[in-house]
Amino acid sequence: MKKNLVFLFLICGIIANANVRLPLLFSDGMVLQRNKPIPVWGWADANEKITVHFNKQTKSITTDATGKWMVQLDSEKAGGPFELTITGKNKIVIKDVLVGEVWICSGQSNMEFQMYKLPDFEIEKEQANNPMIRHFGVAQDLSGTPKEDLKAGKWAVANKENIKDFTAVGYFFAKKIQSELKIPIGIINTSWGGTCVETWTSREAFEKSTEFKDMIANVPQVDMDAVFETYKKSLLDNIKKIQGFEVTDANQDQFKNPDFKDANWPEIKVPSLWENQQIGNIDGIVWMRKTITLTAEQAKKEAVLYLSKIDDEDQTYVNGVQVGTNNIWDAKRVYKIPAGVLKEGSNVVAVKITDYSGGGGIYGEASDLKIDFKDSNMPLEGLWKFNVVQLKMAVSPNSYPSLLYNAMVNPLIPYAFQGVLWYQGEANVWRANQYKKAFPLLITDWRTKWKQGDFPFYFVQLSTFNEFNGNSKNGSRWAELREAQTQTLQLPNTGMAVTTDIGNAKDIHPTNKQDVGKRLAAIALNNSYGKKMISSGPTYKSSEIKGNQIILTFDNIGSGLTSANATENAKGFEIAGADKIFYAAKAIIKNNKVIVSSEKVPNPIAVHYGWADDDTEINLFNKEKFPASPFRTDDWEPITANEKYQVSK
């Protein structure tokens, strides 16, 4: 019997070994790029003959000594559905394969932003039945060395059931392109919220960069298991130091009770993500408690608890009674407090917060943090008690360079595609000036790795967000990052969608993704698909000083410069003299130029436009309604000039 079992295991091992295997990208419902050679690759036994059949093509190859193989199918015209068949010692048949346009969508949370988070998602869902649009969602993963295949991922057809998890920006781009070209569109979504550009760039790129080669020389080819253990110990030690006691989830059920004694718990400011405070960059479970005192009259009234937003999931209790729960990280928490729960004197609001990734904690507007009694309210902003009871032991994608490139980009190479859509930069504002080198490095790196030439690389300029109250007086990291993005347009075959007019100064994740997708689509239609149109707003070209005025000229003016309200008065301009002090300026649009002046600056030498974290005031457009990109005419040292990328250890 034992001999038979051994024989059976050997046979199973041989069979498993012999199976042809394909990357996860090659699966039912996939979209292949038209009008380009089509790489198809995978793994099998060493020296095994592999035959690939697609449409009217048949090609064969023998695997190398390691079992790897790749064939290049000839280019195909748009169409389908077809079957892709791969035969070795076994046979794989991939069904419902379309040929059309493929775009890679990447970046951080504003690209990751799923359709279900849109305010009008229910309307969009009803209109989403389009089998010509396919979405491949790359599972989030990280690796210390380049991986051959993805952790997980699958193709999904655009319909009511699937659309909720699509990248919103990518979907609206695809929807517009598909409506214009009438061919299949595939979008490959590889994105991760809160990530910096350096984690998406390969090690080889850093090694060849004068800016980064010294940095990467000190970074080992990391063993993620070893990093995990080091990271785990570091986090636990740090939280113990902050709290004064061990991290443990024992007896945590009692934390919701009003009579629990939390005097030894430390305090944290609310509303604010804990990454910005002493807890730091952790994912896991944290209890937060706030004790308030109510009058007898208040305790008798109908009351509603407002907790602004909680990232990611909350279970909320008032005096031990659960009043609500939600797992949508950017949804406002509004919970009715049942009658009889509140009492005269001391009352406790206790929140169990589970943070899965990215930011964590209670955040948002202080005015949205209160108990409302209809005719009055009790503010809940300020200091809350906290206790970290469990850590999710995951290394941040930003802990080391290249972690996401290795796990979420390298496995996609050399899949044929048309271009890249990129929405990222928020995580790099602290070192915005260095982004002038880091971002072009990523673009060049991807183009080098894919060996498909200078493929289109279209990106979204950061929208408005008042993170630091930055402006011309005290400097603006967000303005400097936008400048770095604008300068990246010097690379060939790039394009930038400006979004200054469709952001939200109070929300880093503005919900108008429709117009973002449409603006990227306009760039693609004009630049990549030959449908000539105005696809961008005015960009600063030059300046001329005449007395107490500075006269500005622009490229990309379309059929002419205008303001948002179609007057000659433009807003958001500032002017400065040799003292480098900027004053709000009068700006007049005349003969497709902008004339800037201020009585306070008789001898001007520099102009700023939209130079602020929150640049919602600016209103310069072309007549095709594309906004002008923020800019400055000076080259004075930015506040992020000396901020450099450093590896977290």
Salt bridges, closest charged atoms under 4 A:
ASP45 OD2 - LYS89 NZ 3.02
ASP74 OD1 - LYS59 NZ 2.95
ASP96 OD2 - ARG134 NH2 3.28
GLU101 OE2 - ARG34 NE 2.64
GLU122 OE1 - LYS125 NZ 3.24
GLU124 OE1 - LYS175 NZ 3.65
GLU126 OE1 - LYS160 NZ 3.09
ASP141 OD2 - LYS147 NZ 2.61
GLU148 OE2 - LYS68 NZ 2.83
ASP165 OD2 - LYS164 NZ 2.89
GLU180 OE2 - LYS176 NZ 3.22
GLU198 OE1 - ARG431 NH2 2.76
GLU204 OE1 - LYS449 NZ 3.22
GLU207 OE2 - ARG203 NE 3.14
GLU211 OE1 - LYS437 NZ 3.01
GLU211 OE2 - LYS644 NZ 3.17
ASP237 OD2 - LYS233 NZ 2.83
GLU246 OE2 - LYS240 NZ 3.00
ASP262 OD2 - ARG289 NE 2.74
GLU297 OE2 - LYS301 NZ 3.84
GLU302 OE1 - LYS374 NZ 3.42
ASP314 OD1 - ARG333 NE 2.68
ASP368 OD2 - LYS332 NZ 3.19
ASP375 OD2 - LYS301 NZ 2.98
GLU483 OE1 - LYS436 NZ 3.11
GLU483 OE2 - ARG632 NE 2.63
ASP501 OD1 - ARG519 NH1 2.85
ASP507 OD2 - LYS309 NZ 3.40
ASP615 OD2 - ARG482 NH1 3.40
ASP634 OD2 - HIS608 NE2 2.83
ASP634 OD1 - ARG632 NH1 2.94
